[in-house]
Amino acid sequence: MFTPLIRFTLLILCTIVGIIAALSGWHYVIIVAALLSLSLLWGYYNVGTVYLALHKMRKGRFEESEQILDLTRKPEQLRKTRRAYYYYIKAYVAREKDDFNTAKHYFNLALNDGLKTEHDQAVALLALADISLIQKDKNGARAYLDRMRGLKVQPQLMPQIRQMQEYLGDIFV
């Protein structure tokens, strides 16, 4: 959950500690510094800045979220679930910019890569239904809403789901 600059700073710090430990003969400190360095590098390539960007997005700070997410240079190298959230954030940022086709594309990629929680899947499907309505595709919106059935969602999402169902004339089961 670090930016690349913070990771690089921590790597430099680990290197300095490792050098000092090597000169002082503290073998355990060398091992700890090396393991910490490896975990920072592993985190950069497998997690990237996705969690930090997701945290900013959930607070409604989409511009900051986009800037942090853009620090992940190769999203295709992220683990599958991290890549799903990468696309999820990209979709929300595109939706905030009223770029609905791009948002729809990224939401579908996020759903295909496997968002971890059912609530996040439901949020993505609800956003896709909303985009379909904006694009005057009621049947598409109904299809996304039907895919939501059976997913466990947090109570704060239920009013939006019910509002969408009322607009489409569906009954929630």
Secondary structure, DSSP 8 states (H G I E B T S, - for coil): ---HHHHHHHHHHHHHHHHHHHHHT-HHHHHHHHHHHHHHHHHHHHTTTHHHHHHHHHTT-HHHHHHHHTT-S-GGGS-HHHHHHHHHHHHHHHHHTT-HHHHHHHHHHHHHH--SSHHHHHHHHHHHHHHHHHTT-HHHHHHHHHHHTT----GGGHHHHHHHHHHHT----
